Amino acid sequence: MAGKFAKTTVAVLSLLAIGGAATYLYSDGYLGADSKPLDNAKLIPSDALVGGTIDLNPQSWSKLQKFGTPEARELFDRAWKEFEKEFAKESPQLNYDRDIKPWLGTVVWAALPSAKTQGQQSPTPEFIGVITIKNKLSMWQLNQKLSKINPDEKIKEIDYKGFKIQESTTNKGDKSYCAIVKRYLVCSDKEPNVQKSIDIYKGQPSLASKPEVAKVLSSDLKIDNPVAQFYIFDSLALIKESVANAPQAQNAPLLDRAELYPIKSLSGGIGIDDAGIRINTVANLQPNATTQTNFQPATEKIISYFTQQTVALFTGKGINNNWGNFVSQTQNIPEFSQGLTQFRGNLAALNLDLDKDIFGWMDGEYGFGVISLPDVSLESAIGVKIVIQTSNLEAAKSTFAKLNVLARGNGIAVSEKQIADRAITEWQVPSQDLVLGHGWLDANSVFIAVGNAKTLPAIAATSNPTLAQSENFQTITSSLPKPNSGYGYFNFEQILTLVNSAASKNFIESSVPKENIAEFDRTIAALNSVRGIAMTNAEVDKLTQRYEMLIALKPATAGASLQTPSANLPATGPAVSQTNPPTNLPANPTATPSPIPNKTTPPTNLPANRTPRKTTPPTNLPANPKVTPPATPTNADNDFRQAVNQATRAASLTQTATTKQQWQQVIVAWAQAIAGMKKIPASSPKYKISQQKIVEYQNNLKYAKLAVERAEE
């Protein structure tokens, strides 16, 4: 990808060898100011469908270096170095920092409708780029170099209304076209597109002359340090263009129906701030879109029904309204209305009303969660939980009563059980391990849980600590706009804990080709940079909505990253992988009976050489790990195993510690684990990993000492 981009860049730069560059330079001044995207759009044809900008200055992207594991930063460095390498290979006489960066200003590209030619089955969109020339002297100097290189490239000048368009033909026959129009470099793969830009400069309408486009390009995306922006100027026109150009378009007659696309246009941007990578989008709705009245702020109460073992969660409000809007939008589309009529008839035969029994009572908040359970087999480690609130209790109970009857009639065993103080109805297919349970959390909140007979109680649980009390969830979602319609949330720390488990390690090593294991490990190590992902949307006004996503990143660490699944482990590898407390742990313990933010949370104003993310307690440790000793244990093996057991005990105590006395026990356990690891001699195969564990355990010990100072007596 980097190589292709570098070749494209060099091809564009080759077009700068324009005979009139010196005249242009001296008649128009040496230095030019940079521009805003709306300025560049004044040279883009008015029929553009999509567009975007990208910041090619490495300094703008360098903020990523303050985040993540060494592996993640290495990936970033490698990508940029690959670009530089390809750039140098394509044109070794040029240097990006010296020859291009000084004059390269705002880069805006746009996709135009394809010009269909006879016999062309699937035409592709045409592209045009408008680049601000920030320093004309630097560009003139580059022009002098370009005139002496690329001897295989055929250059032809074309006069058009007083401007010179340069046609460049590669030895493969590919053609590109560029022209300097005032303070901009305009380039395209088609000559007519460059001609259109010149016509626009001479008075023809441009993309920027459209009021709705001007609104899109000038939207306040509320992004710090933006590195890229993207725009859809007319979503329906874009869809129709895509459908028209698709080979199977005749089989997809519904894809271009306006009723299905409530968004008229949108602008989005990607930025890098102190929390991580933020993606913001502002969507402008069609004036007659029924979804404009669909925004319903959520209260976040639903989140309290999910425990901190939730690794993914989607929340919102008003499923019945969403269903009603869908029906309204598609009622004039025969294919949809006929399908709905048939589906309603099928459910009616089962004594169920689609609109009343299935969707009608779902008028409150809802949550769909994926639960990760520790200390269970890999195939049982994941469960699903759904919580839906309703104001029509009787209708909901009637629906589940009907569903119970249907289940029994289809050979599914239906039984009533008690979980703690809660009644639950279980469905189980004979000879299958999968179990579905449903019940009531309170007077208006029904839950559905999917797991197996052993894990279902843990999946259905709502006891403290809840996800709403999680430091990870609070930190990641705190900067998102409020009020909002709900969250999408992924806890990458817990997801990677599952990936790094011994069971996952065995599965990965058996399914991933050996030659790909190293790259897989590097990818997982890089993903350890991500704390989590959260997204939401909020209403700006009745015709405008804002969508925001945060990819929360961890502060940069200089040491070793979390153990990857296929990394070399000692003889007791599976046990160590399962019992090692991770270093990238949240500030609040995930299993404390109740949150004590002022007592147990480490201070945020630590010295620069102290990274709280490395010293916080574990989030997802097994309750009773099994440590299998080697067949012929040595003293070092025994010392190592005992140290791991002490670390596991310390981690377990951390999850429940609230008082000073309990935190003192945690301190003792970590100290014993450290002492045990220090017994491992340098001659032992376990010496290297023991030194790593000493550092990890010392960080956890520091946290425990901080916590004891703030804990209650």
N, C-alpha and C positions, 0 to 999 in steps of 0.2 A: 504493500500500500504506500509506504513511504517512498519507494523507488518510483512508482507511477506518479506520485505527486511531485517529486523532484523533477522528473522528466517534463511534466506539464509546465512547471514553473520555468525551467530553462527554455522551453519552446516559446513561451510568452516573452521572455526577456530577449530572445533572439530577434523578435520583431521590433525591438526598439532602435535598431540601426536605421534610422530614418534620415534621409538626406537633409531635411529642413530642420533638424534638431538644434543646430547652432543658432539659426535665425530665431527660432522659437525661444531659445534660452535668453538671448540678449534683448529681444524685444519685449519680453514679458517678465523680466526680473529673475534674479538668482533664486530667491527663496519663496516658497509658497506655504500657506498655512494648511494644516490638516482639515478634514471636512467631517460632517456628520452624514450618516446614511441617507438622510433626506436630500442632501446636496447631490450626492452621487446619483440618486434616483432621477434627477433632472435630466440625465442623459440615457435613461433606460426606457425602451419602448413601453407604451401604455398597456399592451396586452400581456405583460409579464404575469406569470402565475404564482411563482414562489421566488424567494430570494434570501440572501443572507450576507452576513459580514463575518470576518474572522480576523483576529489579531495575530499577526505573524511575528510579533516581537517576543523573543524568548523570555524577556524579563516579566512580561505579563503573566506567563505561565509558571514562572519560577516560584510563586507562592506555594505551589504544590509541594515544594521541597521541605516545607515546615511540617508536613504531615507524613505519617506512615512508617512502615517498616523499611529497612534498607533495600529489601527486594522490590518494593513498590517504587522507591526512588530510582532504583536501577532501571526499572522498566521505562520510566520517564526519560532518563538520561539516554538509554539505548535508542528510544524512538527518535529523539532529536539528533543523536549522532548518526543514526542510519540515514536520516534526511540529509544531513550535511555531507555524508559520505557519497550518497547517490548524486547529490548536487555537484560535488567536486568531480565525480566520475563523468557526468554528462558534460560538464564544462569546467575543466580543471583550472582554467585561467581566472575564474571568478571566485570571489569570496563573499559569502552572504553578508557578514558584518561590515565589510569594507565597501562592497560594490552595490548592495541592494538596500540594506536596512536604512541608510541615510536619506534616501529619497522616497521609500515606500510608505505611503500613507494609508488611509482607509481603503479597504478592499471590499467592494460590494459586487456580488454575483446575482444573476437572475436566470430563471428558466423561462423560455418563451414557447408558445405553442409550436409544435412541429410543423414544418412545411411538407406536406405529404406529396410524394412523387409517385409517378405511375409505376406499378409493379412492386412497390415497397409494402411489405406485409405489416410490419410493426415499426413505424417511424418512431424515432426517439426525440425527446425535447431538445431544443437548441439553447445554447448558453451564451451569455454575454457578461463580461466583467468590466467594471468601471473602477479604476484605481487612481486615487489621488496622488499627484506628484508633489511630494512635500518639499523636496530640495532639488531644484532644477539644475543646479551646477553639478551635483552628484550624478544626476541622470545623464547629463551631457558627457561626463567623464566615462560613464558606463557605455555610452553610445560609441565612444572612440574605441573601446576594447572590443565591443561586439562586432564592429566593422572588420576586425582582423581575425575573428574566430569563426567556427562553424562553416568551414569551406564547402561542406557537402550540401548546405542548405541553399536553395534557390530563392533569391529575393527579387520581387517585382513590385514596382511602385505604380499605384493606380490613382489618377487624379479624380477627385469627386467634389464638385462645388467649392473649389478653392482649398480643399484639404487633400493630404496625401495618405492614402490607405496602403499599407504595406502587406503584400501577400507573401507568405513564407511557405515553401514546399519542401518537405523532408525527403530523404532518399527513398522513403516508402510511399511517397505520393500523398501524404496527409497535408492538408492546407489549413492555415490559420491566417487571421486578418487582424491588424491593429492600426489605430490612428491616434494621434495626439489631438485632443479637442480641448482647447484652452489649457486648463491646468489638470486635465485628466487623461489617462491612458485608457482607451476603449479597445477591448479585444473580444473576438468571437470566432467560432468555428465556421461561420457563414458571412460572406461579404455583405449581403443585404442588411444584416443586423447592425454592422458598423455604419453603413449608409444611413440607417434609421436614426442612429445617435447624432449624426451630423445634421440630418433634417430637423431633429428636435432642437439642436443648438440654434438652428436658423428659424425656429418659430413653431414647429409642429408640437402637438401635445405630448407630454411625457408621462411616465408612471407617477411622478410626484405631483402632476397637475390634477390627479383625481383626489377629491377631498377625503374619501374613505381610506385611500392608500396613505395619504399624509398623516391621517390619524394613527394608522398602524405603525408607520415608521417613526413617529414621534412619541409613541406610548412610553409612559414611565414604568419601566420594568422593575424598579426598586432593586437593582443588583449592584453590589460593590465589585469593583475590579472585573468588569465584563471582559470575556475573552472571545466570545462568539455570540452572534444573534441570528435568528432565522425568522422568516415571514411567510405567511400564506395570504396572498392578496385577495383571492377569490376562491374559497374552498370548493364551491359547486363547479366552477369552471375547471378547476384542477381535477376534480373527480371525473367530469365528463371527458376531459382530455385523456386521462389515464384509461378510462373504459374504452374510448374510441380507438386507442392505440394498442389495446390488448388483443392478442390473437383469439381469445375466447370471448370477446366482447358480446358476440351474438348470443352467448349462453348466459349472460348476466344482465338481463334487461332492467333489473331493479336497482343496480348500483348507482345510477345517476339520478334517482328520484330526489327532488329537492326536499321532500318531507323528511327524509332520513338524515339530513345534515343541518342541524339548527345553528351551527357555527358559520358565520359569514366570512370572517377573516380573523387572523390572529398574529400576534408578534411574540416572540420568545427570546430568551437570552440565557447564556451560561456564564456564571461568575464564580470566582474563587474568593471566599471570605474566611474569617477566622474559624468558622465551624466546619468548613469543607467546601464541596462543590454544590452550588445552588442553581437550580433551573427554574426560572419564572416564566409564565406565559399569561398573556392577556388575550382573552377571546371575546370577539364582538359577535353577538348573536343576530340571527335574522330577525327583522322586525316582527314577523308573524310566528316566531318560534314559540311553541307551547312550553318549552323548557325554561323560558324566561321567568315563569312564575314558580319554578320547581325548587328554588333554593330554600332549604330549611335548615337553619342553624342547629347543630347538635350540642348537647350539654356535656358530653364526655362521661356521663354517668355509666353508660354501657361498658366503659373500659374497666370499671371496678369489678365486673363479673369475670374478668380474665386474670389468671395468676401470672407471675413473672416468668413462668415456663413457656409463655406464649412467644413464639419466634416470628410469627407473621399475623397481622390483624388488619381487617378492613371494617370500618364503621361508617354509619350514615344514618339517615332518617327518612321514613316515608316510602317504604317499598310499594305500598298501594298507590301512591301518587306517581311513582316512576312507571308502574304498570299502566295506570290510566293515561299518562302522557304518551306511552308507546302505542296504545290502542288508538288514541286520538290521531296521532301522526300517521298511522298506517291505514286508517279506515277507508281512504280513497284509493288504496292500492289493492286491486282485486286479488292478487296472489297472496297477500298477507291476510286480508279479511277472510278469504276462503279457507286458508289454513287454520286460522283461529276458530272459525265456525266448526271445522272438523274436529279440532282438538277439544273444544268445549263439549261436543257431542260424545267423544270418547270418554271424557271424565264423567259426564252425566250418566253414562251407562254404569259407572262405578259409584253412583250416588254422591258425586262431588261436583260442586259448582266452581269453575275455574276462577271467576271474578270474586265470588263471595267466600268460598271455603278456603281457597289457596291464598289469594292476595288481599281480599277485602279487609281482614282484621289486622294486617301488618302495617299499622299506622304510626307506630312509635319508632324509637331508635333500634338499630340492629348492629350486630357484630359478627364477623366470620373470622375465626381464629385457628391457627395451626399451632399445636402444642408439641413441645419436645420434652420427652421424659427421660430422666437419667436412670442408670443402673438397670436397664432392660435391654433385650436383644434388639438388634438394628431394625428388624422387621416390625417390632412393636413400639419403637421409640417415637413414632409420630402419630398424633391423633388430631381430630378435627372437632371444633366446638362452635355452635351457632347459638346466639342469643337474640331473641326478637321481643320487643316490647309491644303491648297492645292496650288499647282502651276498651276493646270489646272482648272481655274475658270469656263470655259464654260462647261466642262464635269460635274462638280459638280452641276451647275445650271440645266443642262439637266436632271440629275438624279432626283433632287427634283421636277422638273416639271412633270416628269413621275409619281413619287410617289403621287403627288397631284391629278393627273388624276385617279390613281388607288383608292385613298381614296374616292373621290367623287363617283366613280362607285360602291363602296361597302357600301354606305349609311352613310359615315362619312361627317359631316359638315365641309367644308373648308372655312375659312374666312381670310381676310387680315386686320390686325390691326396695330396701331402705339403705341409703348411703348417708352415714352420719344422721342428721335430723331431717333428711330430705327423701321423699318418695321418688322413685324413678321407674319408668316402664321400659323394659328391655326387649328388643327384637333380636333374635338370633336365628340365622339359617342353619338347619341341621348340617353337621359335618364341616361347618365353616367356623373359623376363629373370629371373624369380624362380628362385632356387636354394635347395634345402634340403641341408644337410650334417650329418652326424653322425659322432661318433668318441668316443675315450676320453681324458679328461684325466689320469686316473691309474688305478690298479688297480680302483677301484670307483665311478668317477664318469663317467657318460656325458653327452655334450652334444649338443644339437640346435640348429642355427643356421639362420636364414632371412634371406636377403638377395639379392644378385645376384653374378655371377661376380667382379666387381671388389671388392665390399665384404665378401664372406663371410669372408675371412681376418681382417679387423679386427673383425668381429662375434664370431668364434669366439675371439679372442685372450684370454689371461689374464695377459699380462705386466704387470709393475709399471708405473705405480702402480695398485694395485687399489682397488676401491670401499671396502674395509675400511680403507684408509689415507687416505681422503678426509677432509679437515677438515670439510667440509660434512656428510657422513654421520655422522661421529663426534659432531659437535656436536648435531645434530638428534636422534640416537637415544640419546645418553648419559643423558638424564633419564627414559627410558622404563623400566618395571619389568623386572627380571631375577631369575630365569630366565624366559624367555618362549618362545612357540612359533614365533617367527619375526617378520619385519618386512614391512610394506608401506611403500614409500619412493618419494617423487617429488622429484626435484631441479628445482625451479622455475627456478633460475638458468640451467641448461642448456636447459630447455624454452623459456624466453623468449629465449635466445640464438638458438635455432632459429627462433622466431617473428619475431625481429627481423632475420633474415638478408635479404639482398637478394632471394633467390628467393622467400621468404615475402612480402616486401613487394610484389613484382610480382603474386603470386597473390592477395593480399588486396585490392589496389587494383583488380584485375580482377573480383573476385567480391563485394565488399562495396559496396552502394550509396553513392554519394558523400556523400549526406546523413547517412550513419551512420559515416563514416570518423572524424570528430572524436571521437564517443563511443567508438568502438572503440579509438582511440589512448589516450583517458583510462583506459579499462579496463585496457589492457595496461600503462600506466604505473603504475596502482594495483597490479597484480599483481607489479610489480617489487619490491613490499614483501615478498614471500614468498620466503624462502630455500628452503623445502622443506616437505614433509609426511611424517611418519612415524607408523606405528601398529603396535600389537602387542597381544597378550593374554597374561595370566598366570593361574595357578591360585591362588585363595585357599584353597579346600578342595575336597573331592570334589564338592560341590554348588554351588560359587560360583566364577565366573571374573570377572576384571577386564579390561576393554578400555580402551586409552588411545590417544588420537590427539593429536599436537602439530602445529599449523600454525605453524612457526617463522618469525618475522618479523625483518626487518633493522632495526637501529637507525635512528631518524629521520635523514633527510638534509635539509638546507636548500637544496641546490643542484638543478641540473637532473637529471632522471631519465634512465634509459637511453633511447636513441633509439627512438621507436616506428616501426612499419613504414611509415606513410604520412606521417611528418613531412617537412617541406621539407628537401631535401638539395641540396648544390651540384651543379655539372655532373657531377662524378664520383661521384654519389650511390651507385650500387651498390657501387663499390669501397670508398668510405668506410664504408658500412654493414657491409661484409664485413671490413674490416681494423681498424676501431676497437677497441682493447682496452676492454672494459667496465670500469666503475668499481666495480661490486658484486662483487668477486672474492674467493674464499676465501683464508684465511690461508696454506694450504699450496699450492704449485704443483701442478696436477693431472697434470703429465707428468714429474715428477722420477723418475729411475730407482729411487730408494728414499727412504722418508720420513726426514726429519731434523728431528723436532719441536723439538729443543732448539737447532737451528742456524738454521733458516730461518723459523720461525714468529714473527711480530711479537709483541711483548709485549702482554699484555692490560690492563696498568695504564697505558694512555696517558692524557694529559690529556684533559679533557672536550671540547676542540675538535678532537680527532683521532679520526676514525672508521675503525678498522682495516678495516671492510668496504669502504671506498672505496679503500684503498691496497694491497689484496692482488692477486696476479697473476691473469691470466685463466685461465678453466677450459676454454675450448673455442674456440681460434682456428684458422683455416685454416692448413695447413702451407705453402701456396704461393699466397697470394691474387693475383689478377690485377687490376692497376690500369689502367683504360682512360683515357688522357688525353683532354681535350677536343679537338675538331677543330681549333681555333685557340688553342693554349695561350698564356696570358700568363705573365709572370714570376711573378705571384701564384699562378696555377694550378700552375706547375711547383714553386714552393716548397711549396705545400700538398701536392702529390702526393708530393714527396720526404720531407716530414715524416711523412706517413702511412706511407710505406715504412719509415722509420726506426722508427716506433712498432711496426709489424708485426714488424720484426726484433727489437726489444727484447722484445716479447711472446713471440716464438719462443725467444729465448735464455732468458727467464725460466722456460720450461717444462722446461729441462734443466740449469739452473745449480745447482751444489752447492758448488763451491769459491769461495774469495775471488776468485781470478782471473776465474772465469766471471761472478761477480756484478759485478765491476768493468766487464766488457764490457757487462752489462745497464745499468749506471749511465751509461756513455758513450752508449749507444744512446738511452736516454730523454732525456738532456741534448741530444743532437743533434735529436731530434724536437721538443723544446720550443723550441730555437733556431730551427728551421725555421718553426714556427707563429708565432713572434714576428715573423717577416719579413713576415707578411701585413698589408698596409696597411689602414687603416680604410675606405678607399674600395672595397675589394674585396668582392664578394658573399659571399666566404668568411670575412670578418673575424669575424662573430658566432660561427660554429661553431669557428673557430680559437681564439677566446678560451676557449670551453668545453673544447676539447681540451688547451689549456695547463694548465688546472686538473686535468684527468684525468691527464695525463702527469706533472705534478708530484707527484700523489698516488702514482702508481706508482713514481716516482723515490725518494720517501721510503721506500717499502717496500724497494726494492732496497738503499738505504743501511742500513736496519735489518738486512737479510738478510746483507749482507757482513760485518757485525760479528760475526755468529754462525756464519758459514760456516767450513768446514775449509780449511786451507791447500792 
